[in-house]
Amino acid sequence: MRPARALIDLQALRHNYQLARELTGAKALAVIKADAYGHGAVRCAQALEGEADGFAVACIEEALELRAAGIKAPVLLLEGIFEASELPLIAEQDLWCVVHSLWQLEAIEQAGLTRPITVWLKLDTGMHRVGLHPKDYHGAYQRLLASGKVARIVLMSHFARADELDSTASSEQVAVFEAARQGLSAEVSLRNSPAVLGWPQVPSDWVRPGIMLYGATPFEVPQAQAQRLQPLIGRVSMDMLCIDLTDVPEAGLGSPVELWGKHVLASDVAIQIGRAVQQEC
């Protein structure tokens, strides 16, 4: 049998989740979208279910996989619905749903649901990917409350450049968020992985640790809190390659080689690859 293996350290995953809670004192949704960034969503959810406040995935297919595996904790659909027909299933499976556009709001108003659902109302504060325009935010909140279809609303946004610790962009986004939510009484969620690690001043009742759960720092420069992550072993993309053993003459057949893991950070490898690509161009 070929010796190349990808080893997923679930205790490291738990450590990194606990770090997010420790640094913020907030409730935390473990982001396990895209099959937990390739680490296995079901196994990661099972490893965290005893302590996680909930999970976040991209779409309903990912959420249903968790429910089928017996995961009963809250699961948030970060991209919300793609079709109005998903809403009855969201209610039936007791899923939480992001609303980031007016058509999604209208779909909820018109839906026949067996129970009210929890909505995370997303504001576009500057990333300009998805999210409601600030001028529409108050009205969307009031419409959700008036619909009778919503049990609870969490106010949220997403940082565009929180990994740039010397940038003013995140502070500017916070200011937009605070102005837009004036007069709205609800919990808030702003902090993703880089904001959990590097922006302690940002208010957040809920945080959304993602890439940090898997041992990768979101920063290109050393950062004290990011150094506290216990990295997980990454995926092996090829099982045969040549390496220079000039400086390790004692190595030979059967010697273990770490592509990335506890001693070689995946994020450091990615930075070096990026630099190599730039040089090639």
Protein Blocks (a to p, Z undefined) as FASTA:
>chain_A
ZZbdcdddfklmmmmmmmmmmmnopacdddfehhinonopklmmmmmmmmpgbdcdfblm
lmmmmmmnopabdcddfklpfbfklmmmmmmnopacddfbfklmmmmmmpccfbdcdddd
dddfhlomaccdfklmmmmmmmmmmnopafbdcdddddfklmlmkbcklmmmmmmmmmmm
goiacdddfbdfklmmmmmmbgcfbdcdfklmnopafbfbdcfklmmpccdddddfbfbd
cddfklmmmgcehiacdfbdjklcfklmmmmmmmmmmmmZZ
